[in-house]
Each structure stands twice: as structure tokens, then as C-alpha cells.
Amino acid sequence: MERTVLITIEEAAAACKVEQELIEFLLQVELIPIVEQQGRRYIEDIWLEEIRRARRLLEDLEVNLPGIEIILRMRRQLLRLYQMLAEREADHRQQIEQLRAQYEERLRNLQQVIILEIPGDRQSFMS
């Protein structure tokens, strides 16, 4: 697991090339969690990419702050949905493999029953 580093809002703003006000907005609407230690406010460095996304929306696409909030929340929701779908797909694949194994076992059992019950040329019947 990666170790996160605490950085100040000023450091985050410099690293992401944004005004501190953008980060303050993201903190205010709880898109980025604040960490308070010894009377100072920090954010974890893992949130720098989210700040960069907000910057691209603001500068490149000229999205306003409420629009940025909506877009970033919808993005998170979509990512959660994709993760849920991937997990369900994996579960379904596992269930399909279990059912296939059960089917093959039952088919082998039925073939054995048929071989035992049918007199005569068993090989030609099973082919």
C-alpha cells in the first residue's frame, strides 16, 4: 500500500499550478478531505490528481465551480459503478464455471448410467 504524504494547501496549489481558492472550494464541498494537525491544515498528496482534474475543467473547458463539483462527483459515481460491474462480472464468471463443472459431472454420471443399462454395443451408442 502506498504511503500518503501530507502537504499544505499552498504546496498543493503550487504543485498543481492552481490558485488556492480552487483547493479551498474542493475542501468546502468535501471533494477533498482536510487533515488537521497541530493547528495546520493539510491534504494528502493522493488528492493532487483530483485537483489537476478540477484545474483542467476550469481552465481548458471553462467549467464553473458548481459544474466542477457536479462533474467530479459524477465521475466518482461512475467509477464506483464500473467497479461494481467488474466485481459482478467476476462473480458471474465464477458461477458459470461452477455450473459448467456441475453439468460436466452430471453428464459423466448419466453416461455411466447409460453404459451400465444398455446392453449390446456400448461404444457405438456413446459415439
Backbone as CSV, one residue per row, in Angstrom:
resi,resn,N_x,N_y,N_z,CA_x,CA_y,CA_z,C_x,C_y,C_z
1,MET,0.839,-1.177,0.000,0.000,0.000,0.000,0.883,1.240,0.000
2,GLU,0.527,2.195,-0.832,1.309,3.412,-0.924,1.127,4.258,0.320
3,ARG,2.202,4.870,0.715,2.159,5.767,1.861,1.813,7.159,1.353
4,THR,0.834,7.780,1.973,0.469,9.131,1.567,1.283,10.140,2.362
5,VAL,1.490,11.277,1.736,2.249,12.353,2.348,1.306,13.527,2.548
6,LEU,1.403,14.148,3.698,0.595,15.338,3.956,1.321,16.553,3.394
7,ILE,0.556,17.382,2.677,1.112,18.619,2.138,0.165,19.769,2.474
8,THR,0.719,20.942,2.531,-0.117,22.103,2.832,-0.916,22.483,1.595
9,ILE,-1.916,23.283,1.809,-2.725,23.759,0.691,-1.865,24.586,-0.254
10,GLU,-0.949,25.374,0.312,-0.052,26.184,-0.511,0.831,25.295,-1.393
11,GLU,1.352,24.219,-0.818,2.191,23.293,-1.585,1.376,22.601,-2.671
12,ALA,0.155,22.228,-2.341,-0.715,21.577,-3.329,-1.032,22.535,-4.469
13,ALA,-1.314,23.783,-4.138,-1.616,24.775,-5.173,-0.422,24.954,-6.099
14,ALA,0.774,25.030,-5.522,1.976,25.186,-6.345,2.219,23.949,-7.210
15,ALA,2.051,22.769,-6.627,2.278,21.519,-7.363,1.307,21.352,-8.524
16,CYS,0.088,21.831,-8.333,-0.953,21.667,-9.362,-1.125,22.902,-10.237
17,LYS,-0.387,23.950,-9.913,-0.466,25.204,-10.671,-1.879,25.771,-10.690
18,VAL,-2.446,25.869,-9.487,-3.789,26.429,-9.339,-3.771,27.472,-8.236
19,GLU,-4.804,28.287,-8.216,-4.996,29.227,-7.117,-5.486,28.438,-5.895
20,GLN,-5.118,28.892,-4.730,-5.547,28.222,-3.502,-7.062,28.213,-3.378
21,GLU,-7.727,29.179,-3.978,-9.185,29.249,-3.892,-9.852,28.008,-4.481
22,LEU,-9.255,27.457,-5.542,-9.827,26.239,-6.126,-9.755,25.096,-5.119
23,ILE,-8.635,24.955,-4.462,-8.496,23.903,-3.460,-9.446,24.152,-2.296
24,GLU,-9.563,25.390,-1.882,-10.493,25.726,-0.795,-11.921,25.347,-1.179
25,PHE,-12.288,25.587,-2.444,-13.622,25.189,-2.899,-13.794,23.678,-2.808
26,LEU,-12.804,22.923,-3.290,-12.883,21.461,-3.250,-12.976,20.951,-1.815
27,LEU,-12.307,21.638,-0.907,-12.407,21.283,0.515,-13.790,21.616,1.059
28,GLN,-14.285,22.782,0.690,-15.588,23.251,1.191,-16.713,22.304,0.788
29,VAL,-16.677,21.816,-0.455,-17.745,20.926,-0.919,-17.420,19.451,-0.651
30,GLU,-16.363,19.249,0.122,-15.963,17.927,0.597,-15.611,16.956,-0.524
31,LEU,-15.027,17.478,-1.586,-14.498,16.609,-2.630,-13.087,16.142,-2.277
32,ILE,-12.446,16.878,-1.404,-11.125,16.514,-0.894,-11.192,16.632,0.626
33,PRO,-10.767,15.608,1.332,-10.795,15.688,2.794,-9.619,16.508,3.336
34,ILE,-9.874,17.234,4.369,-8.845,18.032,5.033,-8.294,17.225,6.207
35,VAL,-7.011,17.373,6.440,-6.369,16.751,7.594,-5.818,17.884,8.443
36,GLU,-6.239,17.937,9.690,-5.746,18.986,10.584,-4.810,18.368,11.608
37,GLN,-3.621,18.969,11.704,-2.635,18.521,12.677,-1.939,19.737,13.259
38,GLN,-1.883,19.795,14.537,-1.192,20.864,15.252,-1.633,22.253,14.775
39,GLY,-2.916,22.385,14.557,-3.471,23.669,14.162,-3.246,24.050,12.705
40,ARG,-2.663,23.166,11.920,-2.432,23.444,10.497,-3.298,22.524,9.653
41,ARG,-3.634,23.000,8.469,-4.469,22.222,7.550,-3.610,21.630,6.437
42,TYR,-3.859,20.348,6.192,-3.115,19.620,5.160,-4.100,18.836,4.298
43,ILE,-3.589,18.414,3.156,-4.303,17.418,2.361,-3.307,16.308,2.041
44,GLU,-3.833,15.143,1.752,-2.963,14.035,1.368,-2.578,14.196,-0.092
45,ASP,-1.355,13.837,-0.405,-0.858,14.013,-1.770,-1.630,13.191,-2.805
46,ILE,-2.350,12.181,-2.364,-3.132,11.374,-3.309,-4.234,12.192,-3.981
47,TRP,-4.565,13.356,-3.406,-5.626,14.188,-3.962,-5.122,15.185,-5.007
48,LEU,-3.835,15.190,-5.278,-3.297,16.138,-6.260,-3.896,15.907,-7.646
49,GLU,-4.094,14.662,-8.005,-4.660,14.389,-9.334,-6.086,14.919,-9.451
50,GLU,-6.837,14.847,-8.375,-8.204,15.391,-8.394,-8.166,16.916,-8.564
51,ILE,-7.205,17.548,-7.926,-7.046,18.995,-8.084,-6.674,19.319,-9.524
52,ARG,-5.815,18.521,-10.109,-5.436,18.734,-11.524,-6.639,18.542,-12.452
53,ARG,-7.488,17.569,-12.139,-8.712,17.393,-12.935,-9.577,18.645,-12.853
54,ALA,-9.719,19.165,-11.646,-10.522,20.378,-11.465,-9.912,21.538,-12.249
55,ARG,-8.599,21.635,-12.231,-7.929,22.701,-12.983,-8.212,22.574,-14.490
56,ARG,-8.123,21.361,-15.008,-8.387,21.171,-16.444,-9.828,21.546,-16.791
57,LEU,-10.760,21.166,-15.916,-12.155,21.539,-16.158,-12.326,23.056,-16.144
58,LEU,-11.680,23.690,-15.196,-11.799,25.141,-15.043,-11.117,25.891,-16.188
59,GLU,-9.881,25.537,-16.473,-9.099,26.293,-17.452,-9.351,25.858,-18.889
60,ASP,-9.336,24.566,-19.135,-9.455,24.078,-20.513,-10.887,24.090,-21.020
61,LEU,-11.818,23.725,-20.150,-13.217,23.615,-20.577,-14.085,24.763,-20.072
62,GLU,-13.500,25.623,-19.260,-14.193,26.794,-18.722,-15.468,26.433,-17.956
63,VAL,-15.371,25.344,-17.199,-16.486,24.913,-16.348,-16.431,25.739,-15.062
64,ASN,-17.582,26.193,-14.600,-17.602,26.968,-13.349,-17.489,26.027,-12.151
65,LEU,-17.295,26.599,-10.966,-17.061,25.786,-9.766,-18.197,24.816,-9.459
66,PRO,-19.473,25.253,-9.497,-20.540,24.262,-9.254,-20.534,23.145,-10.301
67,GLY,-20.202,23.484,-11.534,-20.117,22.461,-12.579,-18.993,21.481,-12.308
68,ILE,-17.868,21.995,-11.815,-16.742,21.125,-11.457,-17.162,20.141,-10.376
69,GLU,-17.876,20.652,-9.378,-18.339,19.775,-8.302,-19.211,18.650,-8.856
70,ILE,-20.146,19.007,-9.704,-21.056,18.002,-10.277,-20.285,16.979,-11.104
71,ILE,-19.391,17.460,-11.941,-18.630,16.555,-12.813,-17.762,15.603,-12.003
72,LEU,-17.065,16.124,-11.003,-16.193,15.260,-10.203,-16.993,14.253,-9.388
73,ARG,-18.151,14.658,-8.881,-18.995,13.700,-8.144,-19.536,12.621,-9.085
74,MET,-19.959,13.039,-10.271,-20.473,12.056,-11.236,-19.364,11.099,-11.668
75,ARG,-18.156,11.604,-11.826,-17.021,10.762,-12.196,-16.790,9.702,-11.124
76,ARG,-16.806,10.120,-9.877,-16.620,9.165,-8.777,-17.720,8.116,-8.770
77,GLN,-18.942,8.578,-8.997,-20.065,7.642,-9.015,-19.906,6.640,-10.162
78,LEU,-19.509,7.117,-11.326,-19.292,6.211,-12.455,-18.179,5.212,-12.164
79,LEU,-17.107,5.672,-11.553,-16.015,4.766,-11.215,-16.479,3.689,-10.239
80,ARG,-17.307,4.082,-9.259,-17.853,3.088,-8.328,-18.739,2.083,-9.063
81,LEU,-19.561,2.579,-9.983,-20.434,1.680,-10.749,-19.626,0.726,-11.615
82,TYR,-18.581,1.224,-12.263,-17.712,0.356,-13.063,-17.078,-0.725,-12.192
83,GLN,-16.646,-0.344,-11.005,-16.050,-1.311,-10.083,-17.074,-2.368,-9.681
84,MET,-18.292,-1.926,-9.378,-19.343,-2.878,-9.006,-19.633,-3.833,-10.160
85,LEU,-19.698,-3.304,-11.376,-19.954,-4.155,-12.537,-18.830,-5.164,-12.744
86,ALA,-17.601,-4.720,-12.568,-16.467,-5.631,-12.721,-16.513,-6.737,-11.681
87,GLU,-16.874,-6.383,-10.453,-16.986,-7.392,-9.402,-18.106,-8.373,-9.707
88,ARG,-19.234,-7.856,-10.169,-20.355,-8.757,-10.503,-19.992,-9.653,-11.685
89,GLU,-19.298,-9.099,-12.658,-18.880,-9.904,-13.800,-17.972,-11.043,-13.336
90,ALA,-17.038,-10.738,-12.450,-16.150,-11.773,-11.923,-16.950,-12.834,-11.170
91,ASP,-17.929,-12.396,-10.367,-18.780,-13.342,-9.645,-19.556,-14.226,-10.616
92,HIS,-20.112,-13.601,-11.653,-20.892,-14.362,-12.629,-20.014,-15.358,-13.377
93,ARG,-18.817,-14.947,-13.735,-17.904,-15.883,-14.403,-17.594,-17.078,-13.510
94,GLN,-17.399,-16.819,-12.235,-17.123,-17.899,-11.291,-18.336,-18.829,-11.183
95,GLN,-19.529,-18.261,-11.113,-20.744,-19.074,-11.041,-20.922,-19.900,-12.311
96,ILE,-20.624,-19.311,-13.447,-20.732,-20.048,-14.716,-19.770,-21.227,-14.725
97,GLU,-18.552,-21.011,-14.257,-17.578,-22.108,-14.212,-18.031,-23.211,-13.259
98,GLN,-18.622,-22.837,-12.119,-19.139,-23.835,-11.188,-20.279,-24.625,-11.815
99,LEU,-21.181,-23.924,-12.499,-22.299,-24.611,-13.161,-21.797,-25.511,-14.286
100,ARG,-20.793,-25.063,-15.015,-20.231,-25.880,-16.090,-19.620,-27.160,-15.506
101,ALA,-18.907,-27.020,-14.398,-18.304,-28.192,-13.762,-19.385,-29.155,-13.268
102,GLN,-20.462,-28.623,-12.684,-21.569,-29.464,-12.233,-22.228,-30.164,-13.417
103,TYR,-22.432,-29.433,-14.503,-23.037,-30.005,-15.706,-22.179,-31.159,-16.235
104,GLU,-20.880,-30.910,-16.337,-19.989,-31.945,-16.877,-19.961,-33.182,-15.988
105,GLU,-19.991,-32.969,-14.674,-20.014,-34.096,-13.742,-21.317,-34.881,-13.899
106,ARG,-22.430,-34.195,-13.984,-23.723,-34.883,-14.162,-23.784,-35.603,-15.504
107,LEU,-23.215,-34.993,-16.520,-23.188,-35.629,-17.838,-22.367,-36.915,-17.790
108,ARG,-21.223,-36.890,-17.129,-20.406,-38.105,-16.982,-21.176,-39.182,-16.212
109,ASN,-21.875,-38.753,-15.152,-22.667,-39.719,-14.380,-23.769,-40.339,-15.230
110,LEU,-24.452,-39.526,-16.026,-25.507,-40.050,-16.903,-24.928,-40.995,-17.950
111,GLN,-23.773,-40.649,-18.486,-23.148,-41.542,-19.463,-22.809,-42.893,-18.836
112,GLN,-22.351,-42.871,-17.603,-22.048,-44.123,-16.908,-23.320,-44.942,-16.694
113,VAL,-24.408,-44.268,-16.327,-25.678,-44.968,-16.122,-26.140,-45.585,-17.436
114,ILE,-26.031,-44.840,-18.516,-26.468,-45.334,-19.820,-25.629,-46.540,-20.232
115,ILE,-24.330,-46.457,-20.016,-23.448,-47.569,-20.381,-23.823,-48.819,-19.588
116,LEU,-24.144,-48.645,-18.329,-24.479,-49.795,-17.491,-25.849,-50.380,-17.834
117,GLU,-26.768,-49.567,-18.298,-28.137,-50.028,-18.514,-28.409,-50.528,-19.918
118,ILE,-27.623,-50.132,-20.899,-27.916,-50.528,-22.280,-27.036,-51.716,-22.657
119,PRO,-27.677,-52.836,-22.968,-26.892,-53.995,-23.393,-26.441,-53.829,-24.841
120,GLY,-25.464,-54.590,-25.232,-25.035,-54.593,-26.621,-23.828,-53.715,-26.851
121,ASP,-23.816,-53.117,-28.037,-22.655,-52.354,-28.493,-22.649,-50.976,-27.838
122,ARG,-22.016,-50.887,-26.720,-21.990,-49.629,-25.960,-21.153,-48.565,-26.647
123,GLN,-20.090,-48.939,-27.279,-19.198,-47.960,-27.919,-19.900,-47.219,-29.043
124,SER,-20.664,-47.896,-29.871,-21.328,-47.213,-30.972,-22.422,-46.285,-30.459
125,PHE,-23.042,-46.634,-29.367,-24.090,-45.785,-28.786,-23.501,-44.487,-28.246
126,MET,-22.363,-44.533,-27.602,-21.773,-43.366,-26.964,-21.061,-42.471,-27.960
127,SER,-20.776,-42.920,-29.152,-20.044,-42.120,-30.131,-20.921,-41.133,-30.815
